Amino acid sequence: MKLAVLAKIKNYFNKQIPDEFAGISIHPECVRIVKIKKLETGYECFKSEEYPIETPDKLGRLLSLIIEDFELENVRTGIVINNNKTESAQIELSELPVADISASLPWQIKELVSIPPQDMICDYIEMNIQPLGQTAKAQVMATSRAYLDTIIEPFHKNNAEILAITTEQFVLARMQTTEDAAQLLFVQHKGSDAILLILKNQQICFARKIRGTDTVINMSPELVLAGGSDNIAIEIQRSIDYYESQLKQPPIKNVLVAIAGNNEAVIVEALNSALPVKTLQLPLAQLDGESALEYLAALGVANYVMQEGKNNENQS
């Protein structure tokens, strides 16, 4: 599976590949942006900023301000949309529309998601691992067309270039470095549903969004150890059982967690006591003295944009 993008503006061909790239991640309460510079090996993040979202209707105006502040007119930019603005559903592969999928699929899944079909944009992936004895499934991702228009319009007005619009799930998958072994990744931001992924070779084998687990962020360490993290452990164990038993896959190598706030270490301690598989903190670099978890999605999509630039340069 390749990184799925809900929208692409492909006017970047036949241009000189720049050395600077930007990544924007949109969250319920703020927009975060990073600017990175391509190095001989890897990249350097040399600028980052967080902009609060006063009200949802001001998102477009805020993005215009960000384009001006970060001088994005000649910088290739990737955008990660708000995790709470996407919904997913599974349908049988045989039920995928044969023709004009983009127009037909919203009406096909209208009973499975809350977004009106006339305002829905869909993308789907064919899962590489399917349950034995069951009909093959496709995972459909959906978001609002009006929401995407709010994001894209400021870039068009300012002649700034968007290379990709995607979701945090696919960015996280592309950031996996372990090869030939499945890992479970649990990511919890403040005020958002948790993301649970099982990844192998940068491919999503299993994906869920989990509600209600963000309460652990503000618990005392004593409460976490007294059972406050049990809901997270239960959801992780259920996902492991499905992957290993229902999908008949080899055991998960380890569980990696990235959780906002100050409780991450004690949550890992509690999970190691509750789960049969080793649980580790997702290794994250520090960024301007702040936890890189806050900027993880923005850094990930900026790196993706940079890699796409390299690929296009190599192909030209």
Beta strands, then each sheet from edge to edge (+ up, - down):
strand 1: 20-26
strand 2: 30-38
strand 3: 43-52
strand 4: 76-80
strand 5: 86-92
strand 6: 120-126
strand 7: 137-144
strand 8: 162-166
strand 9: 183-188
strand 10: 194-200
strand 11: 203-210
strand 12: 254-259
strand 13: 279-281
strand 14: 286-287
strand 15: 290-291
sheet 1: 3+ 2- 1+ 4+ 8+
sheet 2: 5+ 7- 6+
sheet 3: 11+ 10- 9+ 12+ 13+
sheet 4: 14+ 15-
end
